[in-house]
């Protein structure tokens, strides 16, 4: 018997990219966790090293654990120390709850906020 809490097809992780006015939009779908975070880290590092502006789209994530939070905070540190343009979307309601519970939601550079 399969319970409803087991794997669902919509939980498959996907990372897609598109160009939008000089910014690379990296859209994530599914779960950002220990099993998936490394490929996102590697791609963000490549884009950072190429000095490409990045918008990390979190709107279609269904789950994020502490490794995802660490990824976001690390990218923010890279952006600050290397003058790299990195922004995030606000994310799904679940992601917003995780970021708020972790006390980091106010530390992220959201795409919908003006840059000083």
Beta strands, then each sheet from edge to edge (+ up, - down):
strand 1: 14-20
strand 2: 23-32
strand 3: 53-64
strand 4: 86-88
sheet 1: 1+ 2- 3- 4-
end
